[in-house]
Amino acid sequence: MGMRGNENDNRRITEEIIRYRIERAQLLGFDIYADYVLDRVMAKTPANVYDLLDPIWTPALNRAKAELAEMSAIKAAEGGTSEIKPSDWWFYAEKLRTAKYDLDESELHPYFSLETVREGIFLLSNKLYGITFRPLEQAPKYHEENQVYECLDKDGTHLGVLYMDFFPRAGKRGGAWCGSYRQQTYRDGKRVAPGSTIVCNFTPPSGDLPALLSIDETETFFHEFGHALHGLVCDVSYKGLRGTERDFVELPSQIMENWATDPVFLKMYAKHYATGETIPDALIEKLSNSSLFNQGFAMTERTAATILDMDLHVLKEYPENFDIMAFQQQKMEERGLIPEIAPRYQFPYFNHIFNSGYAAGYYSYTWSEVLDSDAYEAFAETGNLFNPEVAARFRRLLEQHGSKDGMELYLEFRGQEPSRTPLLQKRGLL
C-alpha cells in the first residue's frame, strides 16, 4: 500500500514531509520536530516517551515470541513446515485461541444486549459519581433512532444532555466517536450545561432479537461513554489555551473499559436478554482468560509503530539520500523485531502521523493506557472498585477538563507518578 511505484506511491511524499517538519521545528526554535510537538503535552520530551516505551518493548516482544512458538507447533502438527509468515499470524492465532481458551463469543452475546449494556453504564456512573440519566422523549432529534437523556447530578441538578446514535444506516459515517453540540462554560456567573453525543455503528436488532453486542462493541460503548462523562461533568470557567492534551484525552474513556469486563461488575449488569439470568461464572472465567489472547503480538505491533514515529521525528537533520523504508527496516532490526510481525503501520500508509495530527504523538495511545491502568489500580488496591473517595478524586480530575496541565491533574488524583506495572500485568506481559 502506497509503495508500488505507481502514481499513488507515497514514499517520496512522506520523505518530503519529514524534511519540512525538521525545517519548521528549527524555524520555531526547536532542535527537532518531536520537541516542538511534545512541549505542549504531558510527555514534554522524547526521552520521557522512550522511557515509556522501552520497558514495554522487551516483555511484549518476548511474549510475542512465545505466541509464535505455540502457533508454529500447531502448524507443524498439521504436517509440513512450521514456518509462520506475517500473513499467517492471525489464521494460526485463531487456531491457538480455540485450542487454548475455548471461548465462543456467540455464547456471550445474549448477555450484552444494547439495553443491558446501556443500563450497566448508567449503573456504573451512579455507583461512582451518583449521576443518573433520565430519557427526554420530547427532545429535538436529528434522526428518529436517536436516544436522548438528561444527565442529573447526585443532588438532582442538571449536568447536561446526552444524545446517542447507535446503528449504521445509509449515509452515516462508520466507526464510533464522542462529540459535543455545546461545551460546558460559564456565562454571567452561571454554569452553561454541555450537550454531548455518542455515535456508533453497532450490530442492529434482527427479527425478534434485540441488538446483541460483541465484547468489542461493549467495550467501545463504555469507552465512548467515558469521553461523554468527561464533557458532562466538566465544571471550569476557562479551559486554558491548550485544552486537554492529546496524551491525556483517552484516560477518561479507556478507564471505563476496565469495568466493562471486570468479573465483579459483570455480575451486576450482564444479564441474558430473554431470561434475565446473570452471566455464569464459567463464561466470565473464559472471558477473563481470553483477555490475554495474542497480547504479545498486539503490543509489539503497536509499540513498533510508536517507536518508528518517534525515531522519525527526533531527526535533527534531513539525511542525505534519505530512504524512508530503509530507515524503517534499520530501526526495527536494531530493536530486534521478529520478521513474523510487521509494525502496525508502515510509513507510506501511516495516516496517523502524516495526515491526522499524530506526528510524534502516536505514543499517546500507550501513554493513556498506562494512565488508565494505573488509575484503575487506585480503585482496585482499596478492595472496592467503586470506592467513593477514589471516585470523588477522579471526578475532580474530570471536572477540571484542560484547565491545568494533565500531569498536574493526575498527580492530584493519584498522589504519585503513574506506574507501568498495572498495564503490563493487565496485558499478561509480566
C-alpha positions in Angstrom: 0.0 0.0 0.0 1.4 3.4 -1.0 4.7 1.9 -2.2 4.1 0.2 -5.5 6.0 2.5 -7.7 2.8 4.0 -9.4 1.2 7.4 -9.3 -0.1 6.6 -5.8 3.3 5.8 -4.3 3.7 7.8 -1.0 7.4 7.2 -0.2 8.8 10.4 -1.7 5.9 12.4 -0.3 6.5 11.2 3.2 10.2 11.9 2.9 9.4 15.5 1.8 7.0 15.9 4.8 9.8 14.9 7.2 12.2 17.4 5.6 9.7 20.3 6.0 8.9 19.2 9.6 12.6 19.4 10.5 12.8 22.9 9.0 9.6 24.0 10.7 10.7 23.0 14.1 14.0 24.7 13.8 12.4 27.9 12.5 10.3 27.9 15.7 13.4 27.5 17.9 13.3 23.7 18.5 16.1 21.3 17.6 13.8 18.5 16.5 10.2 18.2 15.5 9.4 15.9 18.5 10.5 18.7 20.9 8.1 21.1 19.1 5.1 18.7 19.5 5.8 17.3 23.0 6.4 20.7 24.5 2.6 21.2 24.6 1.5 17.9 26.0 2.0 15.7 29.1 5.1 13.8 27.8 7.2 17.0 27.4 10.3 15.4 25.9 11.2 12.5 23.6 13.2 11.0 26.5 10.0 10.6 28.5 8.4 8.8 25.6 11.2 6.4 25.2 11.2 5.8 29.0 7.6 4.8 28.5 8.2 2.5 25.5 11.4 0.8 26.3 10.2 -1.1 29.4 7.2 -2.3 27.4 9.0 -3.4 24.3 11.1 -6.2 25.7 8.3 -8.1 27.6 5.9 -7.6 24.7 8.4 -9.0 22.2 9.2 -11.9 24.5 5.5 -12.7 24.8 5.1 -12.5 21.0 8.0 -14.9 20.5 6.2 -17.4 22.9 3.0 -17.0 21.0 4.9 -17.6 17.8 6.3 -20.9 19.2 2.8 -22.1 20.1 1.5 -21.3 16.7 4.5 -22.9 15.0 3.8 -26.1 16.9 0.2 -26.1 15.7 1.3 -25.7 12.1 3.9 -28.4 12.4 1.4 -30.8 13.8 -0.7 -30.3 10.7 2.2 -31.6 8.6 4.9 -29.8 6.6 6.8 -26.7 7.7 6.3 -24.9 11.0 7.2 -21.5 9.5 4.7 -18.7 10.3 4.7 -15.8 7.8 3.3 -12.4 8.7 0.2 -13.2 6.6 -0.3 -16.5 8.6 -0.3 -14.9 12.0 -4.0 -14.2 12.5 -5.0 -17.5 10.9 -3.0 -19.5 13.4 -3.7 -17.2 16.2 -7.4 -18.1 15.9 -6.5 -21.8 16.0 -4.5 -21.1 19.1 -7.4 -19.1 20.6 -9.7 -22.1 20.0 -7.2 -24.6 21.5 -6.1 -22.6 24.5 -9.1 -20.5 25.5 -12.2 -22.4 24.3 -14.3 -19.3 24.0 -17.1 -19.0 21.5 -18.0 -15.3 21.6 -21.5 -16.1 20.4 -22.1 -17.6 23.8 -21.6 -14.1 25.3 -23.8 -12.1 23.0 -27.1 -12.8 24.8 -25.8 -11.3 28.0 -24.8 -8.0 26.3 -27.9 -6.6 24.6 -27.6 -2.9 23.9 -30.2 -2.1 26.6 -28.4 -4.2 29.1 -25.0 -2.6 28.4 -26.6 0.9 28.5 -28.2 0.3 31.8 -24.9 -1.2 33.1 -23.1 2.0 32.1 -25.7 4.1 33.8 -25.4 2.0 36.9 -21.6 2.4 36.9 -22.0 6.2 36.6 -24.3 6.2 39.5 -22.1 3.9 41.7 -19.0 6.0 41.0 -20.4 9.6 40.9 -24.0 9.5 42.0 -25.1 10.5 38.5 -28.4 9.4 37.0 -29.9 9.6 33.5 -33.5 10.1 32.5 -34.9 9.9 29.0 -36.0 13.1 27.3 -38.8 11.9 25.0 -39.7 15.3 23.6 -36.1 16.4 22.9 -35.4 17.5 19.3 -33.7 14.8 17.3 -31.7 14.8 14.0 -32.9 11.2 13.4 -35.7 9.0 14.8 -33.2 6.4 16.1 -31.6 9.0 18.5 -31.8 8.2 22.2 -31.7 11.4 24.3 -31.1 11.5 28.1 -30.8 14.3 30.6 -27.8 13.8 32.9 -28.5 14.7 36.6 -26.1 15.1 39.4 -26.4 13.3 42.8 -28.4 16.3 44.1 -30.8 16.2 41.1 -29.3 19.3 39.4 -28.9 19.4 35.7 -25.5 18.5 34.4 -26.1 18.2 30.6 -27.8 16.4 27.8 -26.5 13.2 26.1 -27.5 12.1 22.5 -26.8 8.5 21.5 -27.0 7.2 17.9 -26.2 3.5 17.8 -26.8 1.8 14.4 -25.5 2.0 10.9 -27.6 3.5 8.1 -27.1 4.8 4.6 -25.0 8.0 4.5 -23.8 7.6 8.1 -20.0 7.6 8.7 -18.6 4.4 10.0 -16.8 3.9 13.3 -17.5 5.2 16.8 -16.9 8.6 18.4 -18.0 11.1 21.0 -18.7 14.7 20.0 -20.1 17.8 21.5 -23.0 20.1 20.5 -22.1 22.6 23.2 -19.2 22.5 25.6 -19.6 23.5 29.2 -18.8 27.1 30.0 -19.8 29.9 32.4 -21.9 32.9 31.4 -22.8 35.7 33.8 -21.5 33.6 36.7 -23.7 30.6 35.9 -22.7 27.2 34.5 -23.9 26.6 31.0 -24.5 22.8 30.7 -23.0 20.8 27.8 -24.6 18.8 25.2 -22.7 15.6 24.2 -23.2 12.9 21.6 -22.1 9.3 21.2 -22.2 7.9 17.7 -21.6 4.2 17.0 -22.3 1.6 14.4 -23.3 -1.4 16.5 -24.9 -4.6 15.4 -28.6 -3.7 14.9 -31.7 -5.7 16.0 -32.6 -8.6 13.8 -36.1 -10.0 13.6 -37.2 -10.8 17.2 -33.7 -10.4 18.5 -32.7 -7.1 20.2 -29.3 -5.6 19.3 -26.8 -8.0 20.9 -23.3 -6.5 21.2 -20.0 -8.3 20.9 -17.4 -7.8 23.6 -15.6 -5.3 21.3 -18.8 -3.3 20.9 -19.5 -3.4 24.6 -16.0 -2.0 25.4 -16.5 0.6 22.7 -19.7 1.8 24.3 -18.0 2.0 27.7 -15.1 3.9 26.0 -17.1 6.5 24.2 -19.3 7.0 27.3 -16.2 7.8 29.2 -15.5 10.6 26.8 -19.1 11.8 27.2 -18.8 11.8 31.0 -15.6 13.9 30.7 -17.6 16.6 29.0 -20.8 16.2 31.0 -19.2 16.7 34.4 -16.8 19.4 33.2 -17.0 22.5 35.5 -14.4 25.1 34.7 -14.6 28.8 33.8 -11.6 28.6 31.5 -10.0 25.5 29.8 -6.7 27.2 29.1 -5.2 27.8 25.7 -4.3 24.1 25.0 -7.4 22.3 26.1 -7.0 18.6 27.1 -3.7 17.2 25.9 -3.7 14.5 23.3 -1.8 12.1 25.5 -4.3 12.7 28.3 -7.6 12.7 26.4 -8.0 8.9 26.3 -7.7 8.4 30.0 -11.4 9.2 30.9 -12.6 6.8 28.2 -10.1 4.0 28.5 -10.5 3.6 32.3 -14.2 2.8 31.7 -13.3 -0.3 29.7 -11.7 -1.8 32.8 -15.2 -2.0 34.5 -16.8 -3.4 31.3 -15.2 -6.8 31.7 -14.4 -6.9 35.4 -15.9 -10.1 37.0 -17.4 -8.1 39.9 -19.2 -5.6 37.7 -20.2 -8.2 35.1 -22.3 -10.0 37.7 -24.1 -6.7 38.3 -25.1 -5.8 34.8 -24.6 -8.6 32.3 -28.0 -10.3 32.1 -29.5 -12.6 29.5 -31.8 -10.6 27.3 -34.6 -13.3 27.3 -34.3 -14.9 30.7 -32.7 -12.2 32.9 -30.1 -14.8 34.0 -26.9 -13.3 35.3 -23.8 -14.3 33.2 -22.5 -17.6 34.6 -19.1 -17.8 36.3 -17.8 -20.2 33.7 -18.3 -17.7 30.9 -16.7 -14.9 33.0 -13.7 -17.1 33.5 -13.4 -17.9 29.8 -13.7 -14.2 29.0 -11.1 -13.3 31.6 -8.6 -15.9 30.4 -9.1 -14.9 26.7 -8.3 -11.3 27.5 -4.6 -12.4 27.4 -5.0 -13.8 23.9 -2.4 -12.5 21.4 -1.3 -9.7 23.7 2.4 -10.1 22.8 1.6 -9.6 19.1 -0.8 -6.7 19.8 1.6 -4.7 22.0 4.6 -5.5 19.8 2.9 -4.4 16.6 1.6 -1.2 18.1 4.8 -0.4 20.0 6.9 -0.9 16.9 4.8 1.7 15.0 5.1 4.0 18.0 8.8 3.7 18.2 9.1 4.3 14.4 7.0 7.5 14.7 9.3 8.8 17.5 12.5 7.7 15.7 11.5 9.6 12.6 10.7 12.8 14.5 13.9 13.0 16.5 16.0 13.5 13.4 18.0 16.7 13.8 19.0 16.9 10.1 17.4 15.6 7.0 19.6 12.6 6.0 21.4 12.8 2.6 19.8 10.4 0.1 17.1 9.6 2.6 15.2 6.4 2.0 12.3 6.2 4.5 11.7 2.4 4.0 15.4 1.6 4.6 15.2 3.8 7.7 12.2 1.8 8.9 14.0 -1.5 8.3 17.2 -0.4 10.1 15.3 0.8 13.2 13.3 -2.4 13.5 16.4 -4.5 13.1 18.1 -2.5 15.8 15.1 -3.3 18.1 15.1 -7.0 17.2 11.6 -7.1 15.8 10.9 -10.6 14.6 10.2 -11.0 10.8 6.8 -12.6 11.5 5.5 -9.3 12.8 5.4 -6.1 10.9 4.8 -2.7 12.5 1.1 -1.9 12.6 1.5 0.9 10.1 4.4 1.2 7.7 5.4 4.8 6.7 3.7 5.0 3.3 0.3 4.3 4.9 0.8 5.6 8.4 -2.1 8.0 8.2 -2.0 8.9 11.9 1.4 10.6 11.6 1.2 12.0 8.1 -2.4 13.1 7.8 -4.2 13.0 11.2 -2.2 15.1 13.7 -0.4 12.3 15.5 3.1 13.1 14.3 5.4 12.4 17.2 2.2 11.6 19.1 1.3 8.0 18.3 2.7 7.1 21.7 -0.4 8.8 23.1 -2.5 5.6 23.0 0.1 3.7 25.1 0.6 6.7 27.4 -3.1 6.9 28.1 -3.3 3.1 28.6 -0.6 3.4 31.3 -2.6 6.2 32.9 -5.9 4.3 32.8 -4.4 1.1 34.1 -2.7 2.9 37.0 -5.9 4.9 37.7 -8.0 1.8 37.8 -5.4 0.3 40.1 -6.2 3.2 42.5 -9.7 1.7 42.9 -8.6 -2.0 42.9 -5.9 -1.6 45.6 -8.6 -0.4 48.0 -10.6 -3.6 47.6 -13.6 -1.7 46.3 -13.9 -1.0 42.6 -16.4 1.8 43.4 -14.5 3.3 46.3 -16.3 6.7 46.9 -13.2 8.6 48.0 -11.2 7.5 44.9 -14.2 8.2 42.7 -14.5 11.7 44.1 -10.9 12.4 43.3 -11.2 11.0 39.8 -14.4 13.0 39.2 -12.5 16.1 40.3 -9.9 15.3 37.7 -12.6 15.0 35.0 -14.3 18.3 36.1 -11.1 20.3 35.6 -11.0 19.3 31.9 -8.0 21.0 30.4 -7.8 23.8 33.0 -4.4 22.5 34.2 -1.5 20.5 32.9 -2.6 16.9 32.6 0.2 15.5 34.7 -0.6 18.0 37.5 -4.2 16.8 37.4 -3.1 13.2 37.5 -0.8 13.7 40.4 -3.6 15.5 42.4 -5.7 12.4 41.8 -3.2 9.6 42.3 -0.6 11.2 44.6 2.3 9.6 42.7 3.7 9.1 39.2 1.8 6.6 37.0 3.3 3.1 37.1 3.6 0.9 34.1 3.2 -2.3 36.1 -0.6 -2.4 36.1 -0.6 -2.2 32.3 2.0 -4.9 31.9 0.0 -7.1 34.3 -3.3 -6.4 32.5 -1.7 -7.4 29.2 -0.1 -10.5 30.7 3.4 -9.3 30.0 4.8 -9.8 33.5 
